[in-house]
Amino acid sequence: MTENSAPGSTTPGSTTSTPPGTQAPDEETLALAAKLFQAARDGDTGLLRAYLDAGAPASMTNAAGDSLLMLAAYHGHAETVRLILQHGAEAGKANDRGQTPLAGAAFKGYTDVAKALLEAGADPDAGTPSARAAAQMFARTEILELLGN
């Protein structure tokens, strides 16, 4: 994982491409999606809670396949990660580059985020690189201990 391949490094507000046979989202929907992705990056748990409680999908992804969970994990927001998981996000869902939220947390050294993801069933050996490999590469000893290395 490098900064150039970092989750959320796509154009702000970009959203998943439209599958064939479906209608493209309107500008208002795209703006809301951008707002929610930014809230995940910023750790704005209150804003996300309001939208998730109202039915926004916890599994939504942007054009790079980065989920709300991936963005919250990569930016170190453990409380936000827990909220998104409580709303049904998949702890081990990789983005389009094969990176998992746990690997992002390991890469950045966010032990509290890694704990939350592990408690939700994230696999430390999934993804490319895996969380275990990222923790080893960047000498994240606390995270390696969590992973039982």
Biotite code that builds the C-alpha atoms (Angstrom):
import biotite.structure as struc

atoms = struc.array([
    struc.Atom([0.000, 0.000, 0.000], chain_id="A", res_id=1, res_name="MET", atom_name="CA", element="C"),
    struc.Atom([1.433, 3.367, -0.947], chain_id="A", res_id=2, res_name="THR", atom_name="CA", element="C"),
    struc.Atom([0.145, 6.888, -0.574], chain_id="A", res_id=3, res_name="GLU", atom_name="CA", element="C"),
    struc.Atom([-0.594, 6.928, -4.326], chain_id="A", res_id=4, res_name="ASN", atom_name="CA", element="C"),
    struc.Atom([-2.815, 3.885, -3.946], chain_id="A", res_id=5, res_name="SER", atom_name="CA", element="C"),
    struc.Atom([-4.340, 5.096, -0.704], chain_id="A", res_id=6, res_name="ALA", atom_name="CA", element="C"),
    struc.Atom([-8.045, 4.602, -0.176], chain_id="A", res_id=7, res_name="PRO", atom_name="CA", element="C"),
    struc.Atom([-9.954, 7.750, -0.901], chain_id="A", res_id=8, res_name="GLY", atom_name="CA", element="C"),
    struc.Atom([-7.301, 9.130, -3.231], chain_id="A", res_id=9, res_name="SER", atom_name="CA", element="C"),
    struc.Atom([-9.772, 9.335, -6.101], chain_id="A", res_id=10, res_name="THR", atom_name="CA", element="C"),
    struc.Atom([-11.529, 12.480, -7.167], chain_id="A", res_id=11, res_name="THR", atom_name="CA", element="C"),
    struc.Atom([-13.610, 13.844, -4.272], chain_id="A", res_id=12, res_name="PRO", atom_name="CA", element="C"),
    struc.Atom([-17.223, 12.953, -4.663], chain_id="A", res_id=13, res_name="GLY", atom_name="CA", element="C"),
    struc.Atom([-16.629, 10.239, -7.228], chain_id="A", res_id=14, res_name="SER", atom_name="CA", element="C"),
    struc.Atom([-19.086, 7.393, -6.932], chain_id="A", res_id=15, res_name="THR", atom_name="CA", element="C"),
    struc.Atom([-19.445, 3.890, -8.213], chain_id="A", res_id=16, res_name="THR", atom_name="CA", element="C"),
    struc.Atom([-19.850, 3.642, -11.964], chain_id="A", res_id=17, res_name="SER", atom_name="CA", element="C"),
    struc.Atom([-23.345, 2.921, -13.192], chain_id="A", res_id=18, res_name="THR", atom_name="CA", element="C"),
    struc.Atom([-23.962, -0.770, -13.958], chain_id="A", res_id=19, res_name="PRO", atom_name="CA", element="C"),
    struc.Atom([-25.344, -1.524, -17.430], chain_id="A", res_id=20, res_name="PRO", atom_name="CA", element="C"),
    struc.Atom([-29.120, -1.269, -17.622], chain_id="A", res_id=21, res_name="GLY", atom_name="CA", element="C"),
    struc.Atom([-29.454, 1.124, -14.689], chain_id="A", res_id=22, res_name="THR", atom_name="CA", element="C"),
    struc.Atom([-30.001, 4.840, -14.552], chain_id="A", res_id=23, res_name="GLN", atom_name="CA", element="C"),
    struc.Atom([-27.096, 7.087, -13.538], chain_id="A", res_id=24, res_name="ALA", atom_name="CA", element="C"),
    struc.Atom([-27.553, 8.840, -10.191], chain_id="A", res_id=25, res_name="PRO", atom_name="CA", element="C"),
    struc.Atom([-28.722, 12.435, -10.318], chain_id="A", res_id=26, res_name="ASP", atom_name="CA", element="C"),
    struc.Atom([-26.616, 15.363, -9.081], chain_id="A", res_id=27, res_name="GLU", atom_name="CA", element="C"),
    struc.Atom([-28.374, 15.478, -5.720], chain_id="A", res_id=28, res_name="GLU", atom_name="CA", element="C"),
    struc.Atom([-27.618, 11.803, -5.078], chain_id="A", res_id=29, res_name="THR", atom_name="CA", element="C"),
    struc.Atom([-23.997, 12.265, -6.121], chain_id="A", res_id=30, res_name="LEU", atom_name="CA", element="C"),
    struc.Atom([-23.660, 15.249, -3.790], chain_id="A", res_id=31, res_name="ALA", atom_name="CA", element="C"),
    struc.Atom([-25.097, 13.248, -0.891], chain_id="A", res_id=32, res_name="LEU", atom_name="CA", element="C"),
    struc.Atom([-22.731, 10.357, -1.616], chain_id="A", res_id=33, res_name="ALA", atom_name="CA", element="C"),
    struc.Atom([-19.769, 12.758, -1.660], chain_id="A", res_id=34, res_name="ALA", atom_name="CA", element="C"),
    struc.Atom([-20.946, 14.193, 1.666], chain_id="A", res_id=35, res_name="LYS", atom_name="CA", element="C"),
    struc.Atom([-21.111, 10.717, 3.227], chain_id="A", res_id=36, res_name="LEU", atom_name="CA", element="C"),
    struc.Atom([-17.699, 9.672, 1.893], chain_id="A", res_id=37, res_name="PHE", atom_name="CA", element="C"),
    struc.Atom([-16.214, 12.883, 3.299], chain_id="A", res_id=38, res_name="GLN", atom_name="CA", element="C"),
    struc.Atom([-17.938, 12.268, 6.640], chain_id="A", res_id=39, res_name="ALA", atom_name="CA", element="C"),
    struc.Atom([-16.288, 8.834, 6.766], chain_id="A", res_id=40, res_name="ALA", atom_name="CA", element="C"),
    struc.Atom([-12.875, 10.395, 6.012], chain_id="A", res_id=41, res_name="ARG", atom_name="CA", element="C"),
    struc.Atom([-13.431, 13.081, 8.652], chain_id="A", res_id=42, res_name="ASP", atom_name="CA", element="C"),
    struc.Atom([-14.838, 10.738, 11.297], chain_id="A", res_id=43, res_name="GLY", atom_name="CA", element="C"),
    struc.Atom([-18.114, 12.648, 11.416], chain_id="A", res_id=44, res_name="ASP", atom_name="CA", element="C"),
    struc.Atom([-19.922, 9.871, 13.270], chain_id="A", res_id=45, res_name="THR", atom_name="CA", element="C"),
    struc.Atom([-22.972, 11.999, 14.060], chain_id="A", res_id=46, res_name="GLY", atom_name="CA", element="C"),
    struc.Atom([-23.659, 12.860, 10.436], chain_id="A", res_id=47, res_name="LEU", atom_name="CA", element="C"),
    struc.Atom([-23.125, 9.279, 9.295], chain_id="A", res_id=48, res_name="LEU", atom_name="CA", element="C"),
    struc.Atom([-25.338, 7.962, 12.097], chain_id="A", res_id=49, res_name="ARG", atom_name="CA", element="C"),
    struc.Atom([-28.189, 10.182, 10.968], chain_id="A", res_id=50, res_name="ALA", atom_name="CA", element="C"),
    struc.Atom([-27.968, 8.998, 7.355], chain_id="A", res_id=51, res_name="TYR", atom_name="CA", element="C"),
    struc.Atom([-27.333, 5.338, 8.178], chain_id="A", res_id=52, res_name="LEU", atom_name="CA", element="C"),
    struc.Atom([-30.250, 5.333, 10.628], chain_id="A", res_id=53, res_name="ASP", atom_name="CA", element="C"),
    struc.Atom([-32.396, 6.832, 7.846], chain_id="A", res_id=54, res_name="ALA", atom_name="CA", element="C"),
    struc.Atom([-31.456, 3.981, 5.498], chain_id="A", res_id=55, res_name="GLY", atom_name="CA", element="C"),
    struc.Atom([-28.306, 5.031, 3.651], chain_id="A", res_id=56, res_name="ALA", atom_name="CA", element="C"),
    struc.Atom([-26.416, 1.845, 2.742], chain_id="A", res_id=57, res_name="PRO", atom_name="CA", element="C"),
    struc.Atom([-23.417, 1.134, 4.963], chain_id="A", res_id=58, res_name="ALA", atom_name="CA", element="C"),
    struc.Atom([-21.939, -0.810, 2.051], chain_id="A", res_id=59, res_name="SER", atom_name="CA", element="C"),
    struc.Atom([-21.830, 2.059, -0.455], chain_id="A", res_id=60, res_name="MET", atom_name="CA", element="C"),
    struc.Atom([-18.567, 2.466, -2.372], chain_id="A", res_id=61, res_name="THR", atom_name="CA", element="C"),
    struc.Atom([-16.925, 5.137, -4.487], chain_id="A", res_id=62, res_name="ASN", atom_name="CA", element="C"),
    struc.Atom([-15.458, 4.720, -7.971], chain_id="A", res_id=63, res_name="ALA", atom_name="CA", element="C"),
    struc.Atom([-12.329, 3.029, -6.550], chain_id="A", res_id=64, res_name="ALA", atom_name="CA", element="C"),
    struc.Atom([-14.399, 0.576, -4.562], chain_id="A", res_id=65, res_name="GLY", atom_name="CA", element="C"),
    struc.Atom([-13.553, 2.303, -1.280], chain_id="A", res_id=66, res_name="ASP", atom_name="CA", element="C"),
    struc.Atom([-16.394, 1.815, 1.165], chain_id="A", res_id=67, res_name="SER", atom_name="CA", element="C"),
    struc.Atom([-17.413, 4.126, 3.969], chain_id="A", res_id=68, res_name="LEU", atom_name="CA", element="C"),
    struc.Atom([-15.739, 1.586, 6.257], chain_id="A", res_id=69, res_name="LEU", atom_name="CA", element="C"),
    struc.Atom([-12.483, 1.657, 4.287], chain_id="A", res_id=70, res_name="MET", atom_name="CA", element="C"),
    struc.Atom([-12.335, 5.452, 4.391], chain_id="A", res_id=71, res_name="LEU", atom_name="CA", element="C"),
    struc.Atom([-13.108, 5.649, 8.112], chain_id="A", res_id=72, res_name="ALA", atom_name="CA", element="C"),
    struc.Atom([-10.544, 2.921, 8.888], chain_id="A", res_id=73, res_name="ALA", atom_name="CA", element="C"),
    struc.Atom([-7.808, 4.407, 6.712], chain_id="A", res_id=74, res_name="TYR", atom_name="CA", element="C"),
    struc.Atom([-8.248, 7.800, 8.357], chain_id="A", res_id=75, res_name="HIS", atom_name="CA", element="C"),
    struc.Atom([-8.194, 6.383, 11.907], chain_id="A", res_id=76, res_name="GLY", atom_name="CA", element="C"),
    struc.Atom([-11.747, 6.876, 13.139], chain_id="A", res_id=77, res_name="HIS", atom_name="CA", element="C"),
    struc.Atom([-12.505, 3.898, 15.403], chain_id="A", res_id=78, res_name="ALA", atom_name="CA", element="C"),
    struc.Atom([-15.883, 5.195, 16.607], chain_id="A", res_id=79, res_name="GLU", atom_name="CA", element="C"),
    struc.Atom([-16.996, 5.773, 13.021], chain_id="A", res_id=80, res_name="THR", atom_name="CA", element="C"),
    struc.Atom([-15.730, 2.316, 12.040], chain_id="A", res_id=81, res_name="VAL", atom_name="CA", element="C"),
    struc.Atom([-17.818, 0.743, 14.810], chain_id="A", res_id=82, res_name="ARG", atom_name="CA", element="C"),
    struc.Atom([-20.902, 2.672, 13.723], chain_id="A", res_id=83, res_name="LEU", atom_name="CA", element="C"),
    struc.Atom([-20.572, 1.600, 10.088], chain_id="A", res_id=84, res_name="ILE", atom_name="CA", element="C"),
    struc.Atom([-20.027, -2.019, 11.160], chain_id="A", res_id=85, res_name="LEU", atom_name="CA", element="C"),
    struc.Atom([-23.139, -1.855, 13.370], chain_id="A", res_id=86, res_name="GLN", atom_name="CA", element="C"),
    struc.Atom([-25.096, -0.831, 10.278], chain_id="A", res_id=87, res_name="HIS", atom_name="CA", element="C"),
    struc.Atom([-24.040, -3.943, 8.391], chain_id="A", res_id=88, res_name="GLY", atom_name="CA", element="C"),
    struc.Atom([-20.813, -3.095, 6.607], chain_id="A", res_id=89, res_name="ALA", atom_name="CA", element="C"),
    struc.Atom([-18.651, -6.101, 5.801], chain_id="A", res_id=90, res_name="GLU", atom_name="CA", element="C"),
    struc.Atom([-15.471, -5.922, 7.919], chain_id="A", res_id=91, res_name="ALA", atom_name="CA", element="C"),
    struc.Atom([-13.254, -7.575, 5.315], chain_id="A", res_id=92, res_name="GLY", atom_name="CA", element="C"),
    struc.Atom([-14.605, -6.104, 2.068], chain_id="A", res_id=93, res_name="LYS", atom_name="CA", element="C"),
    struc.Atom([-11.663, -5.168, -0.157], chain_id="A", res_id=94, res_name="ALA", atom_name="CA", element="C"),
    struc.Atom([-11.618, -2.198, -2.518], chain_id="A", res_id=95, res_name="ASN", atom_name="CA", element="C"),
    struc.Atom([-10.901, -2.479, -6.251], chain_id="A", res_id=96, res_name="ASP", atom_name="CA", element="C"),
    struc.Atom([-7.147, -2.674, -5.523], chain_id="A", res_id=97, res_name="ARG", atom_name="CA", element="C"),
    struc.Atom([-7.559, -5.628, -3.149], chain_id="A", res_id=98, res_name="GLY", atom_name="CA", element="C"),
    struc.Atom([-6.951, -3.520, -0.027], chain_id="A", res_id=99, res_name="GLN", atom_name="CA", element="C"),
    struc.Atom([-9.008, -4.237, 3.088], chain_id="A", res_id=100, res_name="THR", atom_name="CA", element="C"),
    struc.Atom([-9.980, -1.803, 5.849], chain_id="A", res_id=101, res_name="PRO", atom_name="CA", element="C"),
    struc.Atom([-7.800, -3.789, 8.281], chain_id="A", res_id=102, res_name="LEU", atom_name="CA", element="C"),
    struc.Atom([-4.779, -3.487, 5.982], chain_id="A", res_id=103, res_name="ALA", atom_name="CA", element="C"),
    struc.Atom([-5.404, 0.270, 5.765], chain_id="A", res_id=104, res_name="GLY", atom_name="CA", element="C"),
    struc.Atom([-5.503, 0.519, 9.557], chain_id="A", res_id=105, res_name="ALA", atom_name="CA", element="C"),
    struc.Atom([-2.320, -1.564, 9.814], chain_id="A", res_id=106, res_name="ALA", atom_name="CA", element="C"),
    struc.Atom([-0.561, 0.557, 7.193], chain_id="A", res_id=107, res_name="PHE", atom_name="CA", element="C"),
    struc.Atom([-1.403, 3.739, 9.084], chain_id="A", res_id=108, res_name="LYS", atom_name="CA", element="C"),
    struc.Atom([-0.808, 2.225, 12.549], chain_id="A", res_id=109, res_name="GLY", atom_name="CA", element="C"),
    struc.Atom([-4.324, 2.694, 13.949], chain_id="A", res_id=110, res_name="TYR", atom_name="CA", element="C"),
    struc.Atom([-4.469, 0.041, 16.662], chain_id="A", res_id=111, res_name="THR", atom_name="CA", element="C"),
    struc.Atom([-7.942, 0.996, 17.947], chain_id="A", res_id=112, res_name="ASP", atom_name="CA", element="C"),
    struc.Atom([-9.360, 0.738, 14.423], chain_id="A", res_id=113, res_name="VAL", atom_name="CA", element="C"),
    struc.Atom([-7.640, -2.613, 13.898], chain_id="A", res_id=114, res_name="ALA", atom_name="CA", element="C"),
    struc.Atom([-9.178, -3.893, 17.165], chain_id="A", res_id=115, res_name="LYS", atom_name="CA", element="C"),
    struc.Atom([-12.672, -2.876, 16.061], chain_id="A", res_id=116, res_name="ALA", atom_name="CA", element="C"),
    struc.Atom([-12.256, -4.575, 12.682], chain_id="A", res_id=117, res_name="LEU", atom_name="CA", element="C"),
    struc.Atom([-10.831, -7.756, 14.206], chain_id="A", res_id=118, res_name="LEU", atom_name="CA", element="C"),
    struc.Atom([-13.721, -7.889, 16.687], chain_id="A", res_id=119, res_name="GLU", atom_name="CA", element="C"),
    struc.Atom([-16.061, -7.701, 13.669], chain_id="A", res_id=120, res_name="ALA", atom_name="CA", element="C"),
    struc.Atom([-14.352, -10.671, 12.030], chain_id="A", res_id=121, res_name="GLY", atom_name="CA", element="C"),
    struc.Atom([-11.853, -9.060, 9.642], chain_id="A", res_id=122, res_name="ALA", atom_name="CA", element="C"),
    struc.Atom([-9.281, -11.544, 8.333], chain_id="A", res_id=123, res_name="ASP", atom_name="CA", element="C"),
    struc.Atom([-5.695, -10.351, 8.920], chain_id="A", res_id=124, res_name="PRO", atom_name="CA", element="C"),
    struc.Atom([-4.471, -12.439, 5.995], chain_id="A", res_id=125, res_name="ASP", atom_name="CA", element="C"),
    struc.Atom([-6.964, -11.206, 3.378], chain_id="A", res_id=126, res_name="ALA", atom_name="CA", element="C"),
    struc.Atom([-6.182, -8.589, 0.762], chain_id="A", res_id=127, res_name="GLY", atom_name="CA", element="C"),
    struc.Atom([-3.137, -7.357, -1.078], chain_id="A", res_id=128, res_name="THR", atom_name="CA", element="C"),
    struc.Atom([-1.134, -6.602, 0.892], chain_id="A", res_id=129, res_name="PRO", atom_name="CA", element="C"),
    struc.Atom([-2.730, -8.325, 3.862], chain_id="A", res_id=130, res_name="SER", atom_name="CA", element="C"),
    struc.Atom([-2.992, -6.506, 7.177], chain_id="A", res_id=131, res_name="ALA", atom_name="CA", element="C"),
    struc.Atom([-0.342, -8.829, 8.572], chain_id="A", res_id=132, res_name="ARG", atom_name="CA", element="C"),
    struc.Atom([2.027, -8.022, 5.688], chain_id="A", res_id=133, res_name="ALA", atom_name="CA", element="C"),
    struc.Atom([1.376, -4.268, 6.007], chain_id="A", res_id=134, res_name="ALA", atom_name="CA", element="C"),
    struc.Atom([2.012, -4.398, 9.756], chain_id="A", res_id=135, res_name="ALA", atom_name="CA", element="C"),
    struc.Atom([5.269, -6.278, 9.148], chain_id="A", res_id=136, res_name="GLN", atom_name="CA", element="C"),
    struc.Atom([6.403, -3.938, 6.341], chain_id="A", res_id=137, res_name="MET", atom_name="CA", element="C"),
    struc.Atom([5.823, -0.831, 8.443], chain_id="A", res_id=138, res_name="PHE", atom_name="CA", element="C"),
    struc.Atom([6.908, -2.297, 11.811], chain_id="A", res_id=139, res_name="ALA", atom_name="CA", element="C"),
    struc.Atom([3.492, -1.825, 13.437], chain_id="A", res_id=140, res_name="ARG", atom_name="CA", element="C"),
    struc.Atom([4.370, -3.970, 16.470], chain_id="A", res_id=141, res_name="THR", atom_name="CA", element="C"),
    struc.Atom([1.169, -3.202, 18.409], chain_id="A", res_id=142, res_name="GLU", atom_name="CA", element="C"),
    struc.Atom([-0.930, -4.307, 15.467], chain_id="A", res_id=143, res_name="ILE", atom_name="CA", element="C"),
    struc.Atom([1.204, -7.413, 14.943], chain_id="A", res_id=144, res_name="LEU", atom_name="CA", element="C"),
    struc.Atom([0.529, -8.297, 18.586], chain_id="A", res_id=145, res_name="GLU", atom_name="CA", element="C"),
    struc.Atom([-3.210, -7.897, 17.977], chain_id="A", res_id=146, res_name="LEU", atom_name="CA", element="C"),
    struc.Atom([-2.939, -10.188, 14.975], chain_id="A", res_id=147, res_name="LEU", atom_name="CA", element="C"),
    struc.Atom([-1.225, -12.814, 17.106], chain_id="A", res_id=148, res_name="GLY", atom_name="CA", element="C"),
    struc.Atom([1.928, -12.857, 15.050], chain_id="A", res_id=149, res_name="ASN", atom_name="CA", element="C"),
])
